[in-house]
Every structure is written in structure tokens, then in C-alpha cells.
Amino acid sequence: MNVRTVAVCGGGHGALAAAGDLAQRGFEVRLALRNRKRFARLFETRRLRLQGALEGEVELADVTDDHAAAVRGADLVLVPLPAPAQPELARRIAPSVRDGQVVYLTKGTFGAPLVRRELGGALVAENAILPYGARVSGEDSVRIGLVAEHLPTGVYPADATDDALEVISQLYTATERSEDVLDASLLNFDPALHAPLVLMNAGSIEKLPDFDIHTQGNPPSVVRVSLSLDAERIALRRALGYAGHDWPLADLYSRRGETFYGVLTDERMAAQSVWREKIDFRHRYVEEDVGCGLALWASLGREFGVPTPLADAFLRLASVVNGVDYASEGRTLERLGLRGLTVGELKARLRDGTA
């Protein structure tokens, strides 16, 4: 299938970055946003300005707050939303999604089974990392710091991987095949990156008017914790039999290794950073990367005998800070209905779409 029309269903940073990039490359983009007031000028003019790594101004085919209308008849549905918001978005667009339509979660954090539960016969893909490092810079503008050069992507059901990736690769030539959506989710090192950056810098985050966690928040002590936490992710991948490159966080912090965004030297991070901002502990760095990411890692560890002491510790810390028991209420195998399976049984469900 030749992809022409793309529905981008999101809330802000990633949605504007994707819509602008794809429109600039000639796709017909329908952008669906939740907050009409925040993006009033964009709703009025349909013109979007790109700044930073991508520059220019584009006109979108449509800007709407009717997500189901944007999806209807689109060749591909792109969902750049934080993981906790994915199931609700799926319920909203379900009446317009057809069997075989590709719905692409960027990134997924093992959200594909939850989303497909709402969408029936759609092919739901998810990748390991955000395609863009971006921040909204105005009512009709977005600043893009980084564009992914590698996008490992899994499909649910995995038996339909060839069909879905044929569509997705027309948008992103950086797409790389993962065994299934859990494989792609466990290539995502963001939980190991962001949980220490946020929770170990809590004082600065709460007191300062803004704070760039990626250039100010990573002294050697934080880096050591992050790398140890990432080792738990890689141990889970080995226990589940996933092969290939693990995209270790150590390659990011070496400032010499290849990452999803290429080699990120200190100079490049400083020059291209878009992350100086005021955040809180309900940011996706916690709600998504702890409540979905680390909750999943810890539950996999319990199920398959892999120790995850740091994941457990950051789950507990975040739970106390936010008054939420992420270890039991987050995205765990138990809540996904996947507890009690062998590795082979789990992978079989991911292949045939019965997870």
C-alpha cells in the first residue's frame, strides 16, 4: 500500500513534531489534538512552524479535536501520546478504525495489547524510542532537538510484522524490525534514564524555575545508578530470549557510542537540548517511565526470576512521592492478564494476538 494520508493523534510535543516532519516530506497530515485553547492559532490557520533540527513552515490537511474523524480512512494512524493515555485514545478512535489498519504507538511501552483490545482487527505497532526529541514552543510551533536514526519496532500480532512494517517504513526509513512488541519495549532504556534523573534531582526540580535534566542532572553518581538500572533491563532481555543489540544506556553516557539518535556528545546535547523546563513528578518521566516501564520490568523480574532491586526501589520512591502504588497499579503482567505464562506461551500470544 502506498501511504498518502496520516492521522496524527496526540497531545503536544511529539504530535506537532511528527505532523510537521511528515507534512514537510509530502504526506497529507490530519492532526488531532486534545487542547484547542492551547493551540488556538494552529487550529485557526493549520500552519505549523518547525524550529531546530528541522526548519520550515508547513500547512496541514486538517487540525481537529475529533480524533475519530481524523482517523477515518487514513492510511496510517500515528499515536505520539504518553503510554498511560493510549487506552483512552484507542477507545475514542475505535469506531473509525478498520481491520488491518496500522496504528503506530511512538513509543509504546508494551501498550499494543491494551490498544488492540479496544481496536479489534487493527495492526498495532510500537517502537523503542521517541522519533523526535521535541518541545512545543508556541501555539503553532515546535522546536525539535533530535530526530531518531534507529527505530526498532515491534508489531502486535507479530505474525503481521511484514505487513505493518511495509507501511511504517514509508514514513520512517530508520525503522528496524523487532521480534515482537515486548522485544521493542525492552529496548527502551528511558525508564533507566529518566527515573534516576528525576527522582535523584528532586530538590532542584522542585526549587528551581527550570531545570535541564539531560545536561544538568547527570553527575557521575546519577549515571552509575542509571547504568545499573539499565543492566536489569538487559538481564530481562536475556531471560526472555531476545537477541541482537540491546541499545545499552552505557552507549549514550559514553558520549562515543551509537544511540537511537546517533552519537550524542556533550557538545551536541548542549547545542540541541530542548529540555530546559519546569517539570513535576506527574511528568511522563514518572507516570510513563516508572508507572509503565519500571512496573513492567519489575513484574517480568518477579515472573521469570530476574532480580530487579533498583526498579523496585524507584517504584517505591515514586509511589511515595505521588501517592500511587505503581508496583501494583502500573503496567504489570498481572494487570495485563499475562501472569503465569512460560516465556514460550507469552511469545506465542504476542505472535498470534491473544495476549
Stockholm file with secondary structure:
# STOCKHOLM 1.0

chainA/1-355         MNVRTVAVCGGGHGALAAAGDLAQRGFEVRLALRNRKRFARLFETRRLRLQGALEGEVELADVTDDHAAAVRGADLVLVPLPAPAQPELARRIAPSVRDGQVVYLTKGTFGAPLVRRELGGALVAENAILPYGARVSGEDSVRIGLVAEHLPTGVYPADATDDALEVISQLYTATERSEDVLDASLLNFDPALHAPLVLMNAGSIEKLPDFDIHTQGNPPSVVRVSLSLDAERIALRRALGYAGHDWPLADLYSRRGETFYGVLTDERMAAQSVWREKIDFRHRYVEEDVGCGLALWASLGREFGVPTPLADAFLRLASVVNGVDYASEGRTLERLGLRGLTVGELKARLRDGTA
#=GR chainA/1-355 SS CCCCEEEEEESSHHHHHHHHHHHHTTCEEEEEESCTTTTHHHHHHCEEEEEETSCEEEECSEEESCHHHHHTTCSEEEECCCGGGHHHHHHHHGGGCCTTCEEEESSCSSCHHHHHHHHTTCEEEEESSCSEEEEEEETTEEEEEEECSCEEEEEESGGGHHHHHHHHTTTCTTEEECSSHHHHHTTCCHHHHHHHHHHTTHHHHHHSSCEEHHHHSCCHHHHHHHHHHHHHHHHHHHHTTCCSCCCCHHHHHTSSSEETTEECCHHHHHHHCCCEECCCTTSHHHHTIIIIIIHHHHHHHHHHTCCCHHHHHHHHHHHHHHTCCHHHHSSCHHHHTCTTCCHHHHHHHHHHTCC
#=GC SS_cons         CCCCEEEEEESSHHHHHHHHHHHHTTCEEEEEESCTTTTHHHHHHCEEEEEETSCEEEECSEEESCHHHHHTTCSEEEECCCGGGHHHHHHHHGGGCCTTCEEEESSCSSCHHHHHHHHTTCEEEEESSCSEEEEEEETTEEEEEEECSCEEEEEESGGGHHHHHHHHTTTCTTEEECSSHHHHHTTCCHHHHHHHHHHTTHHHHHHSSCEEHHHHSCCHHHHHHHHHHHHHHHHHHHHTTCCSCCCCHHHHHTSSSEETTEECCHHHHHHHCCCEECCCTTSHHHHTIIIIIIHHHHHHHHHHTCCCHHHHHHHHHHHHHHTCCHHHHSSCHHHHTCTTCCHHHHHHHHHHTCC
//
